[in-house]
Amino acid sequence: MSTAPGSAVAPPFQALSALIRGHAQARPSRPALRQGETCIDYATLDALMDRVAASLQRDGLRCGDAIAICAHATPLYAVVFLGALRAGVAVAPLAPSVTPESFAAMLGDAQARHLFADAAALDALGEAGTALHCIALDDAAPGAAFEHWLMPEGSKPTPIEAQPEWPFNIIYSSGTTGQPKGIVQSHGMRWTHVMRGASFGYSPDTVTLLATPLYSNTTLVVFFPTLAFGGCVILMAKFDAAGYLALAERHRMSHTMLVPVQYQRLMALPGFDAHDLSATQFKFCTSAPFAAALKADVLKRWPGGLVEYYGMTEGGGTCILAAHEHPGKLHTVGQPALGHDIRLIDDNGVELPEQARREGQTGEVVGHSGGMMTGYHGQPEKTREAEWFAPDGKRFIRTGDIGRFDEDGFLTLMDRKKDMVISGGFNIYPSDLEAVLREHPAVADVAVVGVPSVQWGETPVAFVVPRAGASETANDLMQWMNQRVGKTQRLAALKYIGELPRSAIGKVLKRELRDTYTAKH
């Protein structure tokens, strides 16, 4: 199977901390982090990392211990994260949007020794701020002020040499459920992400604009390579389309990572085409379904390459779609990256044979690569549930996604396995129905979910964000839809909604839609 670009075989492991130190020595005045009027060059960043690492060691933290950070995306957040890595301490970046119960559970699961927080964390903190050594990154958070906690200028930590198998960070993927799963990513796994950047033009001249949170792996897979190659990261505390375009033009942005809903809002902004984005080399996207029509619009109107990553925070297999090189494959998520083994398995955990793959049969996507999580922190049973082993013992990570390969080895995703609707014994893929609805000019956004049905077991219901000025009623649109799909795919209901509920990185929260509908019917 041919492979996509962007994932060359990695050279020998180097720690990110050591790479940053090298840039500080070679280009001390080169900007590393920017936000508003704040600019931290590499020499300053390196010195601050030393002081954070020395402070953690003073407090008794050792290699393999963990800290937690819950805060807005700021240069100070980045300094704490990077400084902890220099001390060999793993970082658990936590979302501030979770409940206090989930927040406390994540802190306990990570066994975090310190919590670094700012005003963004106040709603989530609950009693955790008093139960843990908390360091305040602003005036609103409880605990010791960061400036008072930090060792004085010139402080140096006891040198450590990070090993590939050491934990780098713990990313929590399901903090809204009350049963958080901490995904332990090693230094070696992050190294594979860094080295993948070699094929996408990262260099000391790179200027990367980021408008997604630093607790999200979506952001980190671009954040770390930028610094590893000596570039500059510009952080937005909160995304807004007009502000993003102004920053991109002002700083001659070369690289960026955005989620699909951000691309959607940017391309719909009046005056988008008036902005000079000619410095853009690569735009990246991941984390949520990226409609083919939107990809085509981005390719047409925004200079530079467009690259979609498909993968999981847990690691395993990654697919890469260089959309600018394969404009006929925009409905896919690309081909397996070099060295990534992606297979399909059936409901019984049996791998689909090659002939079935070539014929386009669907199955659950599983993947193996050099970048795989160690496991879910402290949850061996959950780790086993996420793994699939080939008959020869090779370990794969299960994605929970249903997909199929085409004759050229490009992967098309059908849906999340848990989102698939089984109605009257027939499998219905919500993404298929969403694609049909998006063809109607009255539809600005849409999500289809399965809801309980006495007659069919489950039945599909659509939630539609109508375009401004649309005259069609919800019933009109449902009739239009049901005339275009098979009998088993017909919608039981279609509801207009002002905005789809989304996570901070743009994923539609289908469970919220399903629960809201079920509670009312």
Protein Blocks (a to p, Z undefined) as FASTA:
>chain_A
ZZdehiaccdddddfklmmmmmmmmmmmlcfbdchjbccdfklmmmmmmmmmmmmmmnop
aehiacdddddddfklmmmmmmmmmnopacddddfkbcfklmmmmmmmnopabdcddfkl
mmmnmmmlmmpccddfbfkbgcjdfklmpccehiacddddddfklcfbdcdfblmnopac
dddddfklmmmmmmmmmmnopafkbccddfbdfkbmklmmmmmmmmmnopacdddfbdcf
klmmmmmmmnopabdcddfklmmmmmmpghklmpccklpmbdcdehiacdfklmmmmmmm
mgcjdddddddfkgpjdddddfklmmmlmmpgbjadehiacddddfkopacdfklmmnop
acddddddfbdcfbdehilklmmmmpccdfkopacddehiacdddfkopacdfbdfklpc
ceehiacdfklmmmmmmmpmkbmbdcddddddfknopacdddddddehiabdfklmmmmm
mmmccfklpcfbdcddfbdcddfkopacfklmmmmmmmmZZ
